[in-house]
Amino acid sequence: MGRGSLNQILYVEDDPDIRAVAQIALEAVGGFRLAVSASGREALELVGGGFVPDLVLLDVMMPGMDGPATLAALRALPSGAELPVVFMTAKVQAGEIAYYRSLGAIGVVAKPFDPMQLASQVRRLWEQADA
């Protein structure tokens, strides 16, 4: 696909504790620049307002607008139509992963995640999708 390098991530997670741990893992350990959103609606406002990340890391289970609904709404935005998305979820059975991929996700990160491995997992999914 040749998207270039992975530097800037939009991270969408409703749980403040998980959000804090992942933010540290991605910024301090992974060296990524992060924009953080607590809901699908916030993420849509950011992307609709002109923020274009290299990748969206998206929680599946959120109140109001869940991850799949957020992905569908992102795809409807001109700047979100081609954004690579990785879902984060505790639901990682083969059928569920196939479903997330059918929605257009490039991969899935299982929760709970290892904070020391999160950045490398995300980078690996990015590289596999870019190959």
C-alpha positions in Angstrom: 0.0 0.0 0.0 2.9 2.3 0.6 1.4 4.6 3.2 4.7 5.9 4.5 5.7 5.8 8.2 3.6 5.4 11.2 4.0 8.4 13.5 0.7 9.8 14.5 -2.1 7.7 16.0 -5.7 8.6 17.0 -6.5 6.5 20.0 -10.2 6.1 20.8 -11.0 4.5 24.2 -13.8 5.3 26.7 -12.2 3.8 29.8 -9.9 6.5 31.4 -7.6 3.9 33.1 -7.0 1.9 29.9 -6.6 5.1 28.0 -3.9 6.4 30.4 -1.9 3.1 30.3 -2.1 2.8 26.5 -1.2 6.5 26.1 2.0 6.0 28.1 2.7 2.7 26.3 2.3 4.3 22.8 4.0 7.6 23.5 6.8 6.8 26.0 7.6 3.2 24.9 6.6 3.4 21.2 7.6 7.0 20.5 4.3 7.8 18.7 2.5 11.1 18.7 -1.0 10.5 20.0 -4.3 12.3 19.8 -6.7 10.7 22.4 -10.4 10.6 22.2 -12.9 9.3 24.8 -15.6 8.5 22.3 -16.5 7.7 18.7 -18.1 11.1 18.4 -15.0 12.9 19.6 -12.9 10.9 17.1 -15.3 11.9 14.3 -15.1 15.6 15.3 -11.2 15.4 15.2 -11.1 13.7 11.8 -13.9 15.8 10.4 -12.1 18.9 11.6 -9.1 18.1 9.6 -6.9 15.9 11.9 -5.6 13.0 9.8 -3.7 10.4 11.7 -1.6 7.7 10.2 -3.7 5.1 12.0 -6.7 4.9 14.2 -6.6 2.6 17.3 -10.2 2.0 18.1 -11.9 0.3 21.1 -14.7 -2.0 20.1 -17.1 -1.7 23.1 -17.9 1.9 23.9 -21.2 3.4 25.1 -23.2 5.3 22.5 -21.3 4.8 19.4 -19.3 1.5 19.5 -16.1 0.8 17.4 -17.8 -0.7 14.4 -20.3 2.2 14.2 -17.4 4.7 14.6 -15.5 3.0 11.8 -18.5 3.2 9.5 -18.9 6.9 10.3 -15.2 7.5 9.7 -15.4 5.8 6.3 -18.2 8.3 5.4 -15.8 11.3 5.9 -13.6 12.3 3.0 -10.5 12.3 5.2 -11.5 9.1 6.9 -12.3 6.9 4.0 -8.9 5.3 3.7 -7.6 5.6 7.3 -6.1 2.3 8.6 -7.9 1.1 11.7 -6.9 -1.4 14.3 -9.6 -2.5 16.8 -8.8 -3.2 20.4 -11.1 -5.7 22.2 -11.4 -8.6 24.6 -13.4 -10.4 21.9 -10.7 -12.1 19.9 -12.2 -15.4 18.7 -11.4 -16.2 15.1 -15.0 -15.4 14.0 -14.9 -12.0 15.7 -11.5 -11.1 14.2 -12.8 -12.1 10.7 -15.8 -9.8 11.3 -13.6 -6.9 12.3 -11.5 -7.4 9.2 -14.6 -7.6 7.1 -15.5 -4.1 8.3 -12.1 -2.9 7.0 -9.8 -3.2 10.1 -6.2 -4.0 9.3 -5.9 -5.9 12.6 -7.0 -6.5 16.2 -5.1 -6.0 19.5 -6.4 -8.2 22.3 -7.3 -6.7 25.6 -5.9 -6.9 28.2 -2.7 -5.9 26.4 0.9 -5.8 27.6 1.8 -2.1 27.8 5.5 -3.0 27.0 4.4 -4.8 23.8 1.5 -2.6 22.6 3.6 -0.3 20.4 5.3 -3.1 18.7 2.0 -5.0 18.2 0.5 -1.9 16.5 3.7 -1.3 14.4 3.6 -5.0 13.3 0.0 -4.8 12.2 0.8 -1.6 10.3 3.7 -3.2 8.5 1.8 -6.3 7.6 -1.0 -4.2 6.1 1.5 -2.1 4.3 3.4 -5.0 2.8 
